[in-house]
């Protein structure tokens, strides 16, 4: 628990994952115990919170989007059964119910947010910044499109998220972290211990003679499963990789030059302008301001008269593509430096804009980026070729052709693996080489059978792997004669571990009445010292398991711990425990305090949401939900 509390959470389109609101996974389980499943549901309703109904269609849409997002993240499709195993439906509905409760709460309190404020929050979100560090309209469009949003839907969602945040900040924004909690976390993270210890390894086990035939037979009979031969499969693989295909895809200078002209903005920095703007409620007020400026009133004085702060007036040094309002952008990038525009009918009001300094466009010459462009075009063309080949392979498979036949017809190179087990090893126990990395094609291979057509497996780089089972060799028990060398080695390792365990127990018992130096000297061993041991930290002196045991042993206590393998043991005494004092001004303590504040913030808001759901009345239509999930599985 304490280790988990060290990690603060922050994700999604800058702030949008706030919709998963501060630990709402906990809330998602809580909602199922609130209220009964009432019978007055319409068939189109998945859940109801107060006066807000969550429709089946909305739940289905969000559920499908969540499945797609998860599939993109793991690089393969997630089936409905896998989603249920992850408890995704309950978590998603819990999130939607919690959000609905907060939205209902915002409406009850008549909370609202202006269009201008929403626009400002979006354009200042670091998620949407381009290479210049400013808001990038193209990046904004791309990100929200990939997330399944239209601009209107995203803006509406941001409005809701912001209001939910305001409620949450009101509830828990002023949370302070108790000093006791900081001290406890500081101790857990920074406590250091020192030990005197004796290390025992193979040399201390003495000579281990070969086992007698009777002992070896008895040992083998009791552990036959450890030496059983795994199931092996003979398989054909057909791999299509964009990376491989791009190597033999040629790109001419003419094509590269055309791509350079078409994508000119990618190979340099666009013109940027230092902009200031003042938003007016209507065009008349804006025209009146223009008249004042014409008579000598400064832009800053107009802003001061209207109570506009510098932070709200100054847009900074921005590119045209980095502006959310196209009308204002067009006007601003036609002005001369130092000039004030005429009133512009913007998306969020009538605007006057002034231009400060101008940084001209800078573009890298074609010769400098030619190789980069050719690589990009080769990869793009390779992906198209892979897509075409994928269709051809599937057509041939549909006609009943084997992978070997398809590869020969399409001039591809198949790979035959004579024998491979589930872990990717051959009968000699060595890893099979030349197989696709980071792609799980063995699971479908071992779930299939000879002659069965399997779906292609997507690779992380956008390629495909087809697998076909040629034959199987079932798992079997091996006789002792076949694995005798391995059995003898395993017996020897176990015998050494047993001897060391007994010897370590004897030394630990002697440490109760003697020092580590005395016990080590009597045994003809070396006493050693390890200092600065910390929880969860790697030590050059002793293995991690020993460090963990040290931190469960009191000062002056004695421990006997297995190391990183059964044939290595450590007998120790804890000689010192030191906890550094907390420095409130240190960066580490500030970070720790923020993490604790985040955890407490999430807990308080989660409790508030659960209470909201209870007060508003929350009900779940499980029958309808099960129908949705059942239809998704078919």
N, C-alpha and C positions, 0 to 999 in steps of 0.2 A: 504493500500500500504506500509506504513512504517513498519507495523508489519511483512508483508511478506518479506520485504527487510532484516529483521534480520536473515533470514535462508539462509545459504550458501548451495549450492547443491554439492553432491559428491556421486557417485554410481558406480555399475557394476564392473565386473571382474577387480577390481582395477581401471583401467583407461578406460576400453572399452566403458563405457556409454558415454564417450566423443563423441562417434559417434552420440549420440542424441543431439549433439553439442550445448552447451551453449545457451539454450533457443530456440531450433529449432522448438518448437511447434509454437512460434510466426512466424518463417520463413515459417512453413508449411502452414500457412494461406496466407502469403504474395505471395507465388509462384503462387497462382491461379489467381492473378491479373496481372501477367507478361506475356506479349505476347498473341497472339491469339492461338486458337486451329487450327494449320495449317493442311491442308488436305493431305499433302504428307506423312502421317504416314504409315508405314507398319503395318500389323495386329499384328505383334509380338512385337511392341514397345509401352510401357506404357508412357514414357516421354523422352524428349531429352534436354540435356544441352550442348550447344556448339556442339562439335563433339562426345559427349558421349551419347549413347542410353541406356536407362534402359528398359530391355526386360520385356514383360508380364510375362514370366516364372520366372524371378528373383523376380519381384514384388509378384507373387503368392507364391513363396517359402518363402520370407521374411514375407509375410502376414500370412501364415499358422504358421510359427515359432512364430511370435508375438502372435497369438491367443493361441498357446499352452503354451507359457510362462505366459501369463495372466491367463489362465485357471489353471495352476499349482499354481500360486500365490494366487488365490481366492479359490482354492480347489474344483472347479466345472467347467464343460465345459462352454465356452463363445460362444454363438450362433452368426452367422454372423449379425443378426439383432441387437443384443446387441452391437457388435463391431461397427456397423454403428452409433448407438445411442451415443457411446463414441467418435465418429469421428475418430476411429482408422485408417481407410483407408487413410484419408487425412493427418493425422499426419505422418503415415508411409511413404507415398509417398513424403511428404514435407521433411522428414529426408533424404530419398534416393536422392532426387534432390539436397538438400544442400550439401550432401557428394560428389555427382558427380561433383558439381561446384568446390568444394575445390580440388578434385582430378585432375580435368582439370587444375585448377590454378597451382597445384604442377608440373604437366607435362610441362606446359608452361614455368615455371621458372626452369625446369630441376633439381628439387630437388630429392635427393635419400638418401638411408640409407643402411649401410652395414649389412650383415648377423650377424656379430659378435655383433653389437650394438643392433639388435633386440633380439638376444639371451640373452644378458645382461639385457635388460629391462624386459624380461619375467621372468628370473630366480630371479630377485630382486623384482618382484611384490609381495607385502604382501599377495595378494589373494591366491597365490599358496604355501604359507608356511605351513609346517606341524607342528606337536606338538613340534619339536625341534627348530622351528623358522627359519629353512632353507627351500629352495625350495624343494618341495615334488613332484616327478614325477608322482606318482600315483594320488595325489590330482589334479595335473594339468590335467592329462588325464580325470579324472572323471568330473571336472568342465566344461571343454570345450565340452565334450561329452554331458553333460546335457544341455548345451547351444546350441547344434546342430552343433558344429564345428568339422571338422577333424583338425589334427595338421597343415597340410599344409594351409588349409583355414584360421585357426586362425592366423598363423604367417603372412600370406599375409594381413589379415585385420589389424593386429597390425602395420604393416608397413604403411598402409594408414592412420590409426589413428594418428600415430606419426607424419607423415608429415602434417596432418591437424593441429595438435597441434602446430607444428613449425610455420605454417602460422599464426595461431591465436595468438601465443605469440609475433610474429613480429608486429602484428597489435595493440594489446592491452596489451602486457606483461608489458610495462613500465607505465601503468596507475597509476596515483596518485589520492588519494581521497581528495577532497577539505575539508578544515577545517570546512567550514560552514555545510557540510553534516554530519560530525562527531558530531558537536555541536547539530544539529537538532535531530539526532538519540539519542544522549546522553540525550537530554531533553525529548524526547518521552519515552525512556526506564526508566530513573532514576528520573524524576521529582517527588517530593513528595509534598503532600498537607495535610493540617490540617483543620478540621472543628469543630465548635461547633454545636451540634445538639440536637433535641428532638425526641424521638422515641415514636410512637403511635402503640398500639396493641389492642387486643380485649377489654381489660379492659377500654380503653378510649371511646369505642363505647356505653357504657351504657347498660342498660337492653334492650333486644330485645324481645318484646312479640311475641307470636305465631301469624302467619298471619291469617287473617279472611278467611273463606272458599272462598269468592269471590276473594280476593287477590291471594290466592293460585291457584285457578282455572285459573285466568288470567295469572299468572306467568307460570303455566304448559303449557297452550295452546300456549304461545309464544315460548316455548322451548321444545316442544315434541321430537324433533330430538335428544336432549341430553339424553333422557331417553328411547330411542328406544332399544328394545332387538336385539342384533346382531344375525347374522346367526350362527347356531351351526351345527356341523357335528359329526356324530358317525363314528368312523374310527377304522380300525385294522392296527396295526403296526407290521412289522417283522424287527428286528434289528440284524445285524451281526457285531460284534465288535471284532477286533483283541485283544484288551486289555482283554475283557471278555474271549475270547477263550484261551488266553495264560495261564489263571489261571488253567485250567484243562488239560493243555498239559504238560506231564511229560518228563523230559530229564534225561537220565541215565548218570552215571559218565563216562562210556565208550565213549558216544557221546560227552560229554563235553571235555574229555581229547583229543579226536581226533580233535575237533574244536580248542582247545588250540594249538595243534601241527601245524595245518594248518594255524592258524592266529597268530603265534608266534610274528610276528613283531608288532602286535597291543598292546601287553602287556609289552612293554619295549621300550628302546631307542636303535636304531641301532648304529653300529660302526660309529664314525665320525672322519674325518681327516681334519687337517688344510692344505689347499692346496694353491699353487701359480701356475700360469700358464702364459706362454708367447706364443702368437699366431704369427706364421710366414706365410708369403705369400706362401712359397713352402717348400718341404722337404729338398732341398739343403741348404737353409738358416738355417733350424733347425739342420741339421747334422753338419754344420759349427759351430753352437753355442755349440753343444755337445762336439766337439773337443776342443773348447776354455775352456769349463768347466773342461774337463779332464786335461788341462794344468794349471789349477789354477784360471781361471777367475770365479768369483762368479756369482750366479744366478741373484743377484741384479745388478751387473755390466752389464750383458747381457741386462737386462731390461732397464737400463739407456741408454745404447748405442742405443737401438731401440726406445727410447722416450716413453717407457711404464710407466705410472704412477702407484704408489702403489695401488691406488683404483682399477685400471684395472687389476693389476697382482694378488692381493690377493682375493681369493674366500671365505676366512673365514673357519670356522669349519663346514663342510658339511657332510651329509650322502650320500651314493652312490645313493640312490633313489632320492636325491635332485639335481642331476646333469642332465642337459638337454642333454648333449652329452654322449651317452652310451660308445663310444670307449674310450674317455678320462677318464670316470668313471672307466671302467675296468682296464685301465693301472694304474690309481692313487691308486686303492685299492689293487693292487698287490705289490706296492713298499714298501720298508722298510722306516721307518722314516728318514728324512734327505737326501734321495736319489732323484736324478733327472731322469726322465724317458727318454727312447729313443724317437725319434720323433714319434708322434701319429697322424695318419690321422683322424682329427676330422671333424665334420660337417661344421665348419666355418673356416677351415684352418688347417695347420699342427701345432701341439702343443707340447711344452715341459712343463711337470708338475713336481712340487717338493712337497714332503710330509713333513709337520712339525710334530706337536704332534698328537698322536692318542688316541682317547677315545674309549675303547672297548665297545662292545655291553653289555647292561644290560637288563635282562628280569625278570619280576615279576614271582615268582613261581606259579605253577598251583593252589595250595591250597589257595593262596591269591585272585585269580580271578575266582574261580570255580563258585560261586553263580552268579557273573556278566555274565559269559558265558552261564550258564543255562537260565538266564532270556532272553538273546539275542536269544538263540536258540528257546526258547518257543515262543517268539514273531514272529520269522521268520516262524516257523512251523504254528503258528496261521494264519499268512497272507496267507500261502498256503492253509490251510483248508478253510479260508474265501473265497478264490478264487474258490475252488472246490464247496463249498456250493452255491456260487453265480451262478455258472453254473447250478447246480441242481435246484435251485429255479426258474431260468429263464426258464429251460426246463419244469418244472411243470406249470408255468404260461402260457407258450405257449400251453400247453395241456388243458388250460381252468380251472385250479384249483384255488380256492380262497386261500388267504393267510392263513386262519385258517386251511384249508385242507392240505396245503403244510407244515405248521409248524408241524402238527400232524404226517404227513408221514415222515418228516426228523428229528423228535424228537427235534424240536426247540420250543422256548417259545414265542408265539405271545403276543401282548398287545392290549387289546380293551379299547378304550376311549369312554365312553358313550356320552359325549358332550364336544366339545371344540370350541372356537371361533378363529378368525384369529390371535388374540394376544396371544393365548395359555392359555386362562382362561376358567374356567367352568361356569355354569349358576349362581353360587354364587359370581362370580367375583374373585375367587381365582386362582392362577397359577396352572395348571395341573402338577402334579409331575410324576417322573419316565419316562420322555420323553427324547430323545437324545438332548444333549446340543450342541450349536453352529452348528446346522444343520437345514436348512430351509426346512422342509418337509411339513409345513402348506401351503406354497404357491401352490405347485402342488395339495395338497389335496383340496383346495378351488377353484382351477382352473379346477378340474375334476368333475366327476359326479358318481352317483351310478353305480357300475358294470363296470366302465371304467378302463382299465389296465394302470397304470402309470409307468414311468421309475423309476428305483431305484435311490435314492439320495445318493451321496458319503458323507461319514463323514470325518472330518479332520484327523482321525487316520487311514484312509484307509478302513473303513468298509462300510456297505450299510444299507439303510433304505428303505423298501417298505411300501407304504401306500395304503390302499384300503378304499374307502368311502362306508359305510354300509347304511347310511340314512342321510337325511338333515332336519334341522328345519329352515325354512326361517326366515329372519328378520321380525319383526313386531312392530307395535306401541303398547306400553303398556298403559293400562288405569291408571288414577291417583291413583286409589285404590291400584294397584299393587306396585307402587313405591312411595307412599306418604311419607314415612320416608325420602327417598333420596331427594325428591323434597323439603320437608320442610328444610332439612339440607342445600341444595343448596341455597334456598331462604334466610336462615339465614346468610350464608356466604356472599352472595351478599349485604345484608342489612348492615352487619358490615363493609364491604369494602366501601360502599357508604358513610356511616357516617364518617369513618376515612378520606376519601378523602375530604369531606367537612370541617372537623375539621382541617386537615392539611393545606388546602387552607387559612382558617382563621388565623392560626398561622403564616403562611408564610407572609401574608399581614401585620400582626402586627410587624414582624421582620424588615420591612422597616423603622420603626421609633423607634425601641427599640432593646436591646441586647437579645441574646438567653437566658441568665440567667433571665432577667426581664420577658420575655414572658413565660418561663417555670414556674417561681414562680407564676405568675398570674393565670396560668392554673392548678396549683397544680401538676406539673410534674417535672421531674429531667432534668436538663441540663447536657449534656455529651460532652466529648471531644474525638476526634479520630485523631491521628497523624500518619505520615509516610504512608499515603495512596499512592499507586502507580497504574498506569494503568495496568489493566489485572492481578493484584496480588490479592490473597485472603486476606481479612482483618478479624480479629477476632471481630472487632467492628461493622461493617456494611456490608450488603450483597453486592455482586458484582455489581448489577444493580445500587445501590446507588453510589458506587465508580465511575462507568462510568458517572453518572450524575454530580458528583462532578467535573470531569475533563472537563465538558462542561460549567462550571460556572466560571465566572471571580472572582478574589480576591475581597472579601467583598460582593460578590453576594449571593443571597438567592435562595435556591432550595427546591423543594418539590417532593420527589421521592417515588415510591412504592418499597418496599423491595423485598424479595424473594417469597412473596405471597401477594395476594390482601389485606389480613387482617393485614398487617404490613406496616407502612409508616414512613418516616424519613423527618423531616424538618430541614434544615441546613443552615449555613452560612460558606463560605470559609474564613478562617482566615489567612492562610499562604500558600505561594507557594515557594518552594525551589528547585533550580536546582543545583546539585553538579557540581563543576568544573571538567573539563576534565583533567585526568592525562594521558598524552601520553604514559607513560611507563607501565600503568596497563594492566593486561591480558585481562580485559573486553574491553578496548578500542582497543587493538590489534585485538581481535576477531571481534569487530564491524567493524574496518577498513578493515579486510579481507573479511567480508561479503559484505560490500559496494563495495570493489574492484571486488569481484566476480560478483556482479550484473552489475557493469559498464562494466566489461570484456565481459559478455554475450551480453549486449546490443550492444557494438561496433562490436563484431564478427558477430552478427545477421545482423546488418546493412551492414557489408561488404559482407556477403553471399548474401543478397538480391541484392546488387549492382552487384555482380559477375553474378548472375543468369540473371539479366537484360542485362549486357554487353555481356555475352556469347550467350544469346538467349535461353529462356526456354519455352518449350511447353508441354502441357499435352494432352494425348489422352484419353479423358473422355469416349468416346464410348467404347474403348477396356477395360478400367477399369471397367465400369459398367457391361460389359459382364463377367469379372472375378468375380466380387462381386456377380452378379446374380447367376452364376454357383456355387459359394461357399454356397449360401443360399439354394440351391436345394439339 
